[in-house]
Amino acid sequence: MAFGGFSSSATGTPQPLGAIRLHPQSSVWLTGMTSVQFYVPEGGQAPRLFVLGLSGARPADLKTVSNGPLPADLAWRWPGAYAVVSETEHETVVFTDPAAAQPVYVTRFGEGWAWSSSARMLAGLNKARVDTRRLVTAVFTPLHPAFVAGRSFFSGVEQLPPGARIRLIPGTGPRITNLWLPQPDIGAEPTERFRTEFEKSVGLDLDDNPFSTDLSGGLDSSSITLLAARRTPDSVRVNAVTVHPDGDESGADLRFARLVADSMPGRIKHHLLPTGREQLPYTGITRVPAADEPAPSSLAWSGLLEQLEWIAERFGTTLHLTGDGGDSLCSQPPAHIADLVRHRRFRAAVQQSAGWARFRHLPLSAVLRQAVAAARISRADALALLAEQIAQGPASAVGTVHWFAPVQLPAWAGAEALLHLRSEIERVAAAPNPLTGLDASTHAVIDEIREVARTAQADAALAEEVGVQLRNPFLDASVVDTVLRVPLDARPPVYAYKPHLVQAMSDLLPPALAARTTKGSFNADFYTGRRANLEDLLGLADGFLSALGLVEPRAVRRALKQAAMGAPVPMGILDRTLAVEAWLQALDREPEPQWVEGAEDRD
């Protein structure tokens, strides 16, 4: 599931083995199950317009926008996750979606540029090596997506900025214009607008594909399942799948999932998928296929693979809807309190501080001090200060209201890690901010959404190997744009559990589910999986990361043994260490993408 092309449509440009060209005079190619629409003026003249990725655009829409200057909102005006490309003989213009749900990468090729939705494809074109600096941020700062700042996992392959127009012209550097700045929409009613856009995104492409949905019992997956059931014809029942431990149907998540299915009995067909020991987290981690980057599902790959193969065989599913991204989009980060202080909404700041302090069992005075301190500092200054304060050793008590959480390197960080990490943070701090003027909380949501959306493409690439397209409606650019334009005073409190989603779905959510304030935990499964797979995990300690000086293998093994015994260990960073090492081994094990000369045109 990849697409790409070059900065000019000159004939003779290469393409990946097995790819097809979309037009005889074009350099644009695609592979796999990639959705595409394109418009070519009569006579085959340029510019040619391509919408790459699943989109709600109609052929008439493409013709209309092609008849004049291309509009600034081209990459988020329709539901879906897509990039838009305008191609002439000597120039390619790429419009990237602001959520990065359809990322686009670029690398030099001859005197021009090659671009693609797959960084690994471009790495194969130029024989690029893995970027050590990107490995450091992936392992040691998994909760700081701002540190990525355009880097891919391959040297010389960069991610194009989301929400931008990029002109790729041979002989010059990319000319980037930021187009997306989600300013508050004062006139719109937030929940009504969100419901409208979200319903469009959920319903996209359901009529043309056998589909199924995740139904975990949480608000996100339940909302998607209910909207899909409402969107489909009366004669069609939505196949909704709930995964649960074999022999245990007593969990709260399963109870809520049943409430959802029972609320629309003629429209939702509920299926239970029990999982056993062979689907425990960490099982088969060394067999995860190579993708553009370590996939979010790496630790749980055996269970996800079992689910995908099961729905494909049982229902003929080619499209599977999930609630990924809902947590990031529908929750308000605590930096919102600092925004209230900055905008002199002092009464609201005190009220929300009190609610947050109760929720997190913190002193109110400490939360207020943190909010005032965060309100007085800029994003760039916060990054510069963070680079100076990186520490190594046991985590200490830290605040929760800030631009960026403090970075605490674990005991197994190698000698090279601190130097690389400080360099990366300083690089991001010195770079121009295309989103100048946005609040800290809006910045935080954008950073997190872009991380979740981009990494979801790695899971999607793995799923396509069994013939299933993963779809995440919460990550559609039109939905993200809608949520982030909610004015400051209308944003939900930091201590509330997804109130805008509950309100937007009030006519469909069962009352007990709408009142839910937590989600299920899989900690017990991960603990059991660590114990069951300890020997395989220990084998990952002394690998590529160790050879690069990024981790100390003996300390990694010690941490893994402690984690298997239930001792307190920074599991987020330890899990990322394992996932990144498994990905590096997959890259070494599998052949790199091959490129060939010539072109096979699409019929």
C-alpha positions in Angstrom: 0.0 0.0 0.0 2.3 2.7 -1.2 2.4 5.4 -3.8 5.0 7.9 -5.1 6.6 9.6 -8.0 9.2 12.2 -8.9 9.6 16.0 -9.1 9.1 15.9 -12.8 7.1 13.6 -15.1 10.0 12.8 -17.3 9.7 9.3 -18.9 12.2 6.7 -17.8 12.0 7.3 -14.1 12.2 4.0 -12.1 9.4 2.5 -10.0 9.2 -0.2 -7.3 9.1 -3.8 -8.5 5.4 -4.7 -9.0 4.1 -1.0 -9.0 1.9 0.4 -11.8 1.9 3.8 -13.4 -1.3 5.8 -13.3 -0.8 7.6 -16.6 1.5 7.1 -19.5 3.0 10.6 -19.2 3.2 10.6 -15.4 5.8 9.5 -12.9 3.2 8.6 -10.3 3.1 4.9 -9.3 1.2 2.9 -6.7 1.3 -0.6 -5.2 -1.0 -2.8 -3.2 -4.5 -1.8 -2.1 -3.9 2.0 -2.4 -7.0 4.0 -3.2 -6.6 6.6 -5.9 -8.6 9.1 -7.9 -7.2 11.3 -10.6 -8.2 13.9 -13.1 -6.4 14.5 -16.4 -7.5 17.4 -18.6 -8.8 16.6 -22.1 -6.0 15.6 -24.5 -3.9 14.3 -21.6 -2.4 17.7 -20.9 -0.9 18.8 -17.6 -1.4 19.6 -14.8 -2.6 16.2 -13.8 -4.3 15.9 -10.3 -4.1 12.8 -8.1 -5.9 12.1 -4.9 -3.8 9.4 -3.2 -5.4 7.5 -0.3 -9.0 6.9 0.6 -11.0 10.1 0.0 -14.6 11.3 -0.3 -13.8 13.3 -3.3 -16.0 12.7 -6.4 -14.7 13.0 -10.0 -16.7 16.2 -10.4 -14.9 17.6 -7.4 -11.5 17.0 -9.0 -12.6 18.6 -12.2 -14.0 21.7 -10.3 -10.8 22.3 -8.3 -8.6 21.8 -11.3 -10.2 24.6 -13.2 -8.5 27.3 -11.2 -5.8 27.8 -8.5 -5.8 24.8 -6.2 -7.5 25.7 -2.9 -5.5 25.8 0.4 -7.8 23.2 2.1 -7.4 20.6 -0.6 -5.9 18.0 1.7 -8.7 18.2 4.3 -11.8 19.4 2.5 -13.2 15.8 2.0 -13.4 13.0 4.5 -10.6 10.4 4.3 -6.9 10.2 4.8 -5.1 11.2 1.6 -2.5 13.4 -0.1 -3.1 15.5 -3.2 -0.6 15.7 -6.0 -0.5 18.1 -9.0 2.0 17.1 -11.6 3.4 18.9 -14.7 6.3 18.1 -16.8 8.8 20.1 -14.8 7.2 20.4 -11.3 5.3 18.3 -8.8 3.2 20.0 -6.1 2.2 17.9 -3.0 -0.5 18.8 -0.6 -0.1 16.9 2.7 -2.9 16.2 5.1 -2.6 18.1 8.5 -3.1 14.9 10.6 -0.3 13.0 8.8 -2.6 10.0 8.5 -1.3 9.8 4.9 2.4 10.8 5.4 4.6 11.7 2.4 8.3 11.4 2.4 11.0 12.8 0.0 14.6 12.1 -0.9 17.0 13.4 -3.5 17.2 11.6 -6.8 19.7 12.8 -9.3 19.1 16.5 -9.9 15.6 16.3 -8.5 13.4 14.6 -5.9 11.6 11.3 -5.4 8.6 11.3 -3.1 6.5 8.5 -1.7 4.1 7.4 1.1 6.7 4.9 2.1 10.0 5.9 3.6 11.4 2.4 3.2 10.7 2.5 -0.5 12.7 5.6 -0.9 15.5 4.2 1.3 15.6 1.3 -1.2 15.9 3.7 -4.1 19.0 5.4 -2.6 20.3 2.5 -0.5 19.9 4.7 2.6 20.9 3.5 6.0 18.9 3.6 9.2 19.2 7.1 10.9 20.7 6.6 14.4 19.3 9.9 15.7 15.8 8.8 14.9 16.3 5.5 16.7 17.3 7.5 19.8 14.0 9.5 19.9 12.0 6.4 19.1 13.4 4.5 22.0 13.9 7.0 24.7 11.2 9.6 24.1 8.2 7.7 22.8 5.8 10.2 24.5 7.5 13.3 22.9 6.4 13.2 19.2 7.5 16.8 18.7 11.1 15.6 18.7 10.6 13.7 15.4 10.3 17.0 13.5 10.3 15.5 10.0 12.8 12.8 10.4 12.1 9.3 9.0 14.0 6.2 10.2 16.3 6.4 7.2 19.1 8.9 6.5 18.4 11.4 3.7 14.6 10.5 3.7 12.5 13.3 5.3 8.8 13.5 6.0 7.2 16.4 4.3 5.5 18.8 6.7 1.8 17.9 7.3 -0.8 20.4 6.3 1.4 22.1 3.7 1.9 22.7 0.0 5.3 21.5 -1.2 6.7 22.4 -4.6 9.3 19.9 -5.8 11.3 21.3 -8.7 14.4 19.7 -10.1 17.6 21.6 -9.2 16.2 23.4 -6.1 15.1 22.5 -2.6 11.5 21.8 -1.7 9.5 25.0 -1.5 7.2 24.6 1.5 4.2 26.7 2.4 2.2 25.9 5.5 -1.5 26.0 4.8 -3.2 24.7 7.9 -3.5 26.7 11.1 -6.6 25.6 13.0 -7.9 28.9 14.2 -10.9 28.8 16.5 -14.3 28.6 14.7 -16.4 30.9 16.8 -19.7 30.5 14.9 -20.0 26.7 14.8 -21.6 24.5 17.4 -18.7 22.1 18.3 -20.4 18.8 18.9 -22.8 19.2 16.0 -20.0 19.9 13.6 -17.9 17.1 15.0 -20.8 14.6 14.6 -21.3 15.6 11.0 -17.7 15.2 10.0 -17.2 12.1 12.0 -20.3 10.4 10.5 -19.0 11.2 7.0 -15.6 9.7 7.8 -17.0 6.5 9.3 -19.4 6.0 6.3 -16.7 6.4 3.7 -16.3 3.5 1.3 -18.6 1.1 3.3 -20.8 0.5 0.3 -18.0 -0.9 -1.8 -16.2 -3.2 0.6 -17.0 -6.1 2.9 -16.1 -4.5 6.2 -16.0 -5.2 10.0 -15.4 -3.1 13.1 -13.4 -3.4 16.3 -15.8 -3.3 19.2 -13.7 -3.2 22.3 -16.4 -1.8 24.5 -14.8 1.7 24.8 -16.4 4.9 23.7 -14.2 5.2 20.5 -14.8 1.8 18.9 -18.4 1.7 20.1 -19.1 5.1 18.4 -17.6 3.9 15.1 -19.6 0.6 15.2 -22.9 2.4 15.9 -22.4 5.0 13.2 -21.4 2.3 10.7 -24.6 0.4 11.6 -26.6 3.5 11.1 -24.9 4.3 7.8 -25.4 0.9 6.1 -28.7 -0.3 4.5 -31.3 -2.1 6.7 -30.4 -5.4 5.0 -26.8 -5.2 6.1 -25.6 -6.2 9.5 -22.3 -4.8 10.7 -19.8 -7.6 11.8 -18.4 -6.2 15.1 -15.6 -8.1 16.7 -14.6 -8.2 20.4 -11.4 -9.8 21.4 -11.2 -11.3 24.9 -9.1 -13.8 26.9 -10.1 -17.4 26.2 -12.4 -18.7 29.0 -13.1 -15.3 30.5 -16.2 -13.4 29.4 -16.6 -11.4 32.6 -14.6 -8.3 31.7 -16.2 -4.9 31.8 -15.2 -4.2 28.3 -17.1 -7.2 27.0 -20.1 -6.2 29.0 -20.1 -2.7 27.4 -19.5 -4.2 23.9 -22.6 -6.4 24.4 -24.7 -3.3 25.4 -23.7 -1.7 22.1 -24.6 -4.7 20.0 -27.9 -5.2 21.9 -28.8 -1.5 21.3 -29.1 -2.2 17.6 -29.9 -6.0 17.4 -31.0 -6.0 13.8 -28.1 -3.9 12.6 -25.0 -5.2 14.5 -23.9 -8.8 14.6 -21.6 -9.3 17.5 -18.7 -11.8 17.3 -16.4 -12.9 20.1 -12.8 -13.8 19.4 -11.1 -15.6 22.3 -7.3 -15.4 22.4 -5.0 -17.9 24.1 -1.4 -18.2 25.2 -0.2 -18.1 21.6 -1.7 -14.6 21.1 -0.2 -13.1 24.3 1.7 -9.8 24.0 5.4 -10.2 23.0 4.7 -13.6 21.4 6.4 -13.8 18.0 7.9 -10.3 18.3 11.0 -11.4 16.3 8.7 -12.4 13.4 7.0 -9.1 12.9 7.5 -8.0 9.2 9.5 -4.9 8.3 7.5 -1.7 7.7 8.5 2.0 7.4 9.1 2.1 11.1 8.4 0.0 14.2 4.7 -0.7 14.2 2.5 0.2 17.2 1.2 -3.4 17.1 4.7 -4.9 17.3 4.3 -6.2 20.9 0.8 -7.6 20.2 1.4 -8.6 16.6 0.5 -12.3 17.1 -2.9 -11.3 18.4 -3.6 -8.7 15.7 -2.5 -11.2 13.0 -4.9 -13.8 14.4 -7.7 -11.3 14.4 -7.1 -10.1 10.9 -6.8 -13.6 9.4 -10.0 -14.6 11.3 -12.1 -11.7 10.0 -10.8 -12.0 6.5 -11.6 -15.7 6.4 -14.9 -15.6 8.3 -16.5 -12.5 6.8 -14.5 -11.8 3.7 -13.4 -8.5 5.3 -11.3 -6.2 3.2 -11.9 -3.1 5.3 -11.6 -3.1 9.1 -12.6 0.0 11.2 -10.9 0.8 14.5 -11.1 3.5 17.1 -7.4 4.3 17.0 -6.8 8.0 17.6 -9.9 8.6 19.7 -8.0 8.9 22.9 -5.6 11.5 21.5 -8.3 13.6 19.7 -11.1 13.5 22.3 -9.1 14.1 25.5 -7.9 17.6 26.6 -4.2 17.7 27.7 -3.4 19.4 31.0 -1.6 22.1 29.2 -5.0 23.5 28.6 -4.9 25.0 32.2 -1.8 26.9 31.2 -3.7 28.2 28.1 -6.5 29.5 30.4 -3.9 31.3 32.5 -2.2 32.8 29.4 -5.6 34.1 28.1 -6.4 35.4 31.6 -9.3 33.0 32.2 -8.3 32.8 35.8 -11.6 31.5 37.3 -11.7 28.7 34.8 -8.0 28.0 35.4 -8.6 27.6 39.1 -11.7 25.4 38.6 -9.9 23.1 36.1 -6.8 22.9 38.3 -9.0 21.8 41.2 -10.6 19.1 39.1 -7.3 18.0 37.7 -5.8 17.9 41.2 -8.6 15.7 42.5 -8.3 13.4 39.5 -4.6 13.0 39.8 -4.4 13.2 43.6 -2.1 16.3 43.5 -1.9 19.4 45.6 -3.9 22.2 44.0 -1.2 24.7 44.7 1.3 22.6 42.8 -0.9 22.4 39.7 -1.5 26.1 39.8 2.2 26.8 40.0 2.9 24.5 37.1 0.2 26.2 35.0 1.6 29.7 35.7 5.1 28.6 34.9 4.0 26.9 31.6 2.0 30.0 30.6 5.1 32.2 30.9 7.3 30.3 28.6 7.3 29.7 24.8 7.4 26.4 23.0 11.0 27.0 21.8 12.2 28.0 25.2 10.6 25.0 26.8 12.4 22.8 24.3 15.7 24.5 25.0 15.3 24.1 28.7 14.3 20.5 28.3 17.6 19.7 26.5 19.5 21.0 29.5 17.5 19.0 32.0 17.7 15.5 30.6 18.6 13.2 33.5 19.5 9.5 33.8 18.4 7.3 36.6 15.3 6.6 38.6 12.3 8.8 37.7 11.6 11.5 40.2 8.3 13.2 40.9 7.4 15.6 38.1 4.6 18.0 37.3 1.8 17.3 34.8 1.0 20.8 33.4 3.8 21.7 31.0 4.7 22.1 27.3 6.8 18.9 27.4 7.2 16.2 30.1 10.7 16.0 31.5 12.9 13.3 29.9 14.3 10.7 32.2 16.7 8.3 30.5 16.5 4.7 31.9 19.4 2.9 33.5 20.0 0.9 30.3 20.6 4.0 28.0 23.9 3.7 26.3 26.7 6.2 26.2 25.7 7.7 22.8 22.0 8.2 23.7 22.3 11.4 25.8 24.4 13.2 23.2 22.1 12.3 20.3 19.0 13.2 22.2 20.1 16.6 23.3 21.2 17.4 19.7 17.7 16.4 18.4 15.9 18.5 21.0 18.1 21.5 20.2 17.5 21.0 16.5 13.7 21.1 17.0 13.9 24.1 19.3 15.9 26.1 16.7 13.6 25.2 13.8 10.8 27.6 12.6 7.4 26.8 14.1 4.8 26.6 11.3 2.0 26.7 13.9 3.0 29.9 15.6 0.2 31.4 17.7 -1.5 28.2 18.7 -2.1 27.3 22.3 0.1 24.8 24.1 -2.8 22.3 24.4 -3.6 22.6 20.7 0.1 22.0 19.9 0.2 19.0 22.2 -2.9 17.4 20.5 -1.4 18.1 17.0 1.9 16.5 18.0 0.2 13.4 19.4 -2.3 13.0 16.6 0.4 13.2 14.0 2.4 10.6 15.8 -0.5 8.2 16.2 -1.6 8.8 12.6 1.8 8.3 11.0 2.7 5.2 13.0 -0.7 3.7 12.2 0.5 3.4 8.6 3.0 0.8 9.8 0.2 -1.3 11.2 -1.8 -0.8 8.0 1.1 -2.0 5.9 1.3 -5.2 8.0 -2.5 -5.7 7.8 -2.5 -5.4 4.0 -0.3 -8.5 3.9 -3.4 -10.5 4.8 -5.6 -8.5 2.5 -7.2 -6.2 5.0 -7.2 -2.4 5.0 -7.2 -0.8 8.4 -9.2 2.4 8.7 -9.1 4.9 11.6 -11.9 7.5 11.1 -10.8 9.5 14.2 -7.6 10.3 12.3 -9.2 11.8 9.2 -7.9 15.3 8.6 -11.5 16.7 8.3 -12.3 15.3 11.7 -9.1 16.5 13.3 -9.5 19.9 11.8 -13.0 20.2 13.2 -12.0 19.3 16.8 -9.0 21.6 16.8 -11.0 24.6 15.8 -13.1 24.5 19.0 -12.6 27.9 20.8 -10.8 28.0 24.1 -13.8 28.5 26.3 -15.7 25.7 24.6 -13.0 23.0 25.0 -13.7 20.2 27.4 -12.2 20.2 30.9 -9.0 18.4 31.4 -10.5 16.0 34.0 -13.6 15.0 31.9 -13.6 11.8 29.9 -14.4 12.6 26.3 -17.4 14.8 27.0 -17.7 16.1 23.4 -17.7 12.6 22.0 -20.4 11.5 24.5 -22.5 14.6 23.7 -22.1 14.1 19.9 -23.1 10.5 20.2 -25.8 10.9 22.8 -28.6 9.6 20.6 -26.8 6.3 19.9 -24.6 5.4 22.9 -26.2 3.2 25.6 -26.6 5.3 28.8 -24.3 3.0 30.8 -21.5 3.3 28.2 -22.0 7.1 27.9 -21.5 7.4 31.7 -18.2 5.4 31.5 -15.2 7.3 32.8 -12.4 4.8 32.3 -11.3 2.2 29.7 -10.1 -1.4 30.2 -6.6 -2.3 31.0 -4.4 -5.0 29.4 -1.6 -4.8 32.0 -2.3 -8.3 33.2 -1.9 -9.7 29.6 1.3 -7.8 29.1 2.7 -9.0 32.4 1.8 -12.6 31.5 3.3 -12.2 28.1 6.6 -10.9 29.4 6.9 -13.9 31.7 6.0 -16.4 28.9 8.3 -14.9 26.3 11.2 -13.8 28.6 13.9 -15.9 26.8 13.0 -14.4 23.4 13.0 -10.9 24.9 16.4 -11.4 26.5 17.7 -12.3 23.1 16.9 -8.8 21.8 19.0 -7.1 24.4 22.4 -7.6 22.6 21.6 -6.5 19.1 21.7 -3.5 16.7 20.9 -0.9 19.4 23.7 -2.3 21.5 26.1 -2.2 18.6 25.3 1.5 18.0 26.0 2.3 21.6 22.4 3.3 22.3 21.6 0.7 25.0 23.7 -1.3 27.5 22.7 -4.9 27.0 23.3 -6.2 30.5 21.2 -3.4 32.0 18.4 -4.2 29.4 18.4 -7.9 30.5 18.3 -6.9 34.1 15.3 -4.6 33.5 13.5 -7.4 31.5 14.0 -9.9 34.4 12.7 -7.3 36.9 9.7 -6.6 34.7 8.9 -10.3 34.4 8.9 -10.5 38.2 6.5 -7.5 38.5 9.1 -5.1 39.8 8.7 -1.4 38.9 10.4 -0.6 35.6 9.8 2.2 33.0 7.8 -0.1 30.8 7.0 2.4 28.1 10.7 2.9 27.2 11.5 -0.8 27.7 8.7 -1.8 25.3 9.9 0.7 22.7 13.5 -0.7 23.1 12.1 -4.1 22.3 9.9 -3.0 19.4 12.7 -0.9 17.7 15.2 -3.8 18.1 12.7 -6.2 16.6 12.1 -3.8 13.7 15.9 -3.5 13.0 16.2 -7.3 12.9 13.3 -7.4 10.5 15.0 -4.9 8.2 18.2 -7.0 8.3 16.2 -10.2 7.7 14.1 -9.1 4.8 15.3 -7.9 1.4 15.1 -4.1 0.8 12.5 -2.9 -1.8 13.7 -3.3 -5.4 13.3 -0.6 -8.1 13.2 -1.3 -11.8 13.4 0.9 -14.9 10.4 1.3 -17.2 6.7 1.6 -16.4 3.6 -0.6 -16.4 0.6 1.6 -17.0 -2.7 1.1 -15.2 -5.5 -0.1 -17.4 
